[in-house]
Amino acid sequence: MHQTLTHIRTEADLDLALAALGAADPRLLSLVAATGRPPLRRRPDGFAGLAATIVAQQLSTASAGAIWTRLAAAFDPLAPEAIARAHPARLKKVGLSAPKIRALKAIARAVIAGELALAGLTELTAEEAHAALIAIHGIGPWTADIYLLSCLGHADAWPAGDLALQEAVRLAFDLSARPSAKEMVALAESWRPWRAVAARVLWTYYRARKGRDGAPAAALPSPASARAKARIKARAPANSKKTLKRGRNGRSA
């Protein structure tokens, strides 16, 4: 049964994978016992899910969430055709940087042209799906791995270049230095085909040790909820906005 489980879609899948991973490396079971069971952390897949992963690159969860809310409100629905047609100035207005605008447009054009078949990625191995994603301009290894892990639930996706994951490995196994991406690949070889589950365990450990969220794939609002949030904010009375501003400045709770 373990060999047939290629995707982690449910809590039951996660339980099964954790048991198999613990049998392969009891050290990871010790981490779970110390810091708790990792969350499933699934996000929507498809173009919106990939766009959300691009938005989240190198940003805090709060900043990424704010930009995503504005983007989803501006483009309803958030479809590749709409992004491909959008003027860069409109995308910049929601808070996207120039590199992210170029990436989103390149991805949108690839999806429209059939060069990137997002729906078919679930039928590929993690390595094959990773290769299909990074073949598109603007999708780097980190984005590909996080999309595979969090949006598609690939059981063996391994974001070796993620800094929080590297630091988690250093702390968990008492290494003298943070391992490189190449070293992370070699280190995780014995965890196949459950490397994505190992990543979840290590991110949870990192979060407990550091007191903050180490996983870069925290769920952003769905496009529908993001649009609703934007509408509520737009209707908020002026005095409510002033109160919120005072709260951020520390003069009002």
N, C-alpha and C positions, 0 to 999 in steps of 0.2 A: 504493500500500500504506500509505503514511503516514497518509492520510486515514481509513482504516478502523480503525486501531488506537486505540480509545477508552479501553482499560484496560491498565495495566501489571501483568501477573500473573506473568510469568516473567522470568528473567535475560535471555532472548533478546529479550523485549519491551523491556526496559530498554536493551539495547544498540542496538536499532533506534531507540528514541526519543532516545537520546543522540546518535546520528549525525544525526538530523533537527534536533535542537535546536542542535547545533554548527554545522550549515550555516546556520541562521537567525541565530545569534549566536556567532561564534568566541570571544568573551570567555569564554563558559562552558566551551568546550573547554580553554582555557588554565587555568581553575580545576581542571578534572579532571586535567590534566597535572601541576598543582602539588601537589594534595592527594589524588589517587586517585579511583577509580571509586566512586560512591555506592552504598551497600547498598540492596537492594530494600525492606527494612523492611515486610513485609506482616504484618498481624494478622488474626485471625479476624473475619468480619463477623457480621451478625445482631444480635440483642439483646445477646448477651454482648460482642461487639466494641464496640457503642455504649456499653454500661455501663462497659467498661474505659476508654474515652475520657473518660467523665464522671469516673471515679475519678481519672484522671491529671491533671485540670485543676489547675494552679497548685501542683503537688506535685513533689518530687524523684522520680526513678525508684525509689529505695529505699523512700520512704514510700508511693508509689502501689502498689508491688509487695506491700508488707506488708498494706495494706488489702485489695487485690484477693485475696490468698491467703486471708485470713479470710472475705471475702465469698463466694468460691467454695466454701469449705469449709462455710459455714453454709447455703448454698442449693444443693442438689444434686438436680436440675440447676438452673442459673441461668436460670430461665424468667420471662417477664413476669408470669405468673399468680402465681408465688411472691412476687415483689417487690411486686406490687399488694396481696397479702394481708398482707404482713409488717407487724408493728407497728413504728412508727418507732424505738422504744427498742431493738429487736433490731438494726436497721440502724445505729443510733448506736453500739452496742456493738462493731461490727467496725471502727469508726473513721471512718465517714462523717459529714460535716458536715450540718447541717440543710438548707442549700440543695441539696446533692447528693442527699439523701434525697428532697426534694420533686421534684427533676429526674428521678430514677430512677423514682419512682412515676408521675409524669406521662407519662413515656415508656412505661412498662409499660401504663398504661391506654389510651394512644393505639394501641399495637400490638394489644392485645386487642380494642379497638373497631373496628379496621380503619382508623383515621384515619392511621396511619403504616404503609405497606406496605414494610417493609425489603427484602424480596426483590425488589421491583419497582424499586428505586432504580438498579440496574445498567442498566436500560433507558432511563434518562433522561440528558440532558446533565448536566454538572457543575453548571450554573446551576440547572436544574430540580430536581435532587436536593438541592442546597443549600437551595433555597426550601422544599421539602417537609420538610426536617429542621428548619429554624429556625421553621417554623410551629407546632412543638410547644413548649409551655412548658418551659423548662429547657435547651433546646438553643440555644446561641448560635452566632455565625458561626465562631468558632475550633473548637468541637466538631464542627460540621458539616463544615468543611473537612478537619480531621484524619481524621475517619471516612471521608470520601470518598477521601482520598489513601492512607491506611494500611490501611484495612479493605476498601474496594471497589477500590482501585487505579485510580481515575479518573485518566486521563492529564493532565487539564487542571484539576484542583483546585488552588486557590492560596490558602493560608492567609495572606492579606495582613496580618492583625492579629497574627501571631505575632512576639513581640519578638525572638527569636533570629534569625528569618528577616530581619527588618528590619535588625538589626545586621549580619548577614552581608552584606546588600546594601550597607550603608554602607562596610564594610571592603573588600569586593570591588571596588567601583567608586569608592573614595576620595571619598565624599560628605562634605560638611561637617557634616551632621546625619543622624540616623536618620530615614528616610522614614516618613511616616504611612501608615495603612492605605489611604487614598485614593490617595496617591502610589504606593504599591506596586502597586495595580491598574493604574494608567496605565503604570508602568515595565515591567510584565510583559506588556503587550498584544502585543508583537512575538513573545513566546514561545509564543503559542497555536499548536496545541492541546497543548503539552507543558509547561505551567506547573508541573505536579506534579513533573516530572523536573527542572526548573530549581530547584524548592524542595529536592529531594534533593541536587543539586550544591552549592547554597549552604549547606545545613546541614552537609554534609561539610567544606566550606571553613571554616565557622565553628568546627567542632569542632577542626580542625587548627590554626587560628589561636589559639583560646582554650585548647586543651588539655582541653576537656570536651565533653560531648554537647550539641549545640545543638538537635537535633530533639526535639520533645515527644512523638513517637510511638514511642518505644522499646518493643519488644514486652513486654507483661506475660505471665506464665505463662498457658497455656490453663487453663480451669476444671478440667480433669482433673488437670493437673500441680500446680495450686495446691492442690487438695484433698489430693493425695498429700503435698505439702510440709507442709501443716498437720497431717496425721496423724503424719508423722515427728517434727515438732516436739513434738506432744503426748505422744509416747512417749519422748522423750529423757529420760534420767535426770537427776535434780536436779543432780548434780555437773557434768554437761556444760553445763547452763545457767549455773552459776556460773563455769565456765571461760570461757564466751563473754562473760559480763559483765565479767570481769577483762580480757579482750582489748580490749573496747570502751573500758575506762577507761585503757588503756595500761599496765597493770601486768603483763600477761601476753600473750605473742604468740599 
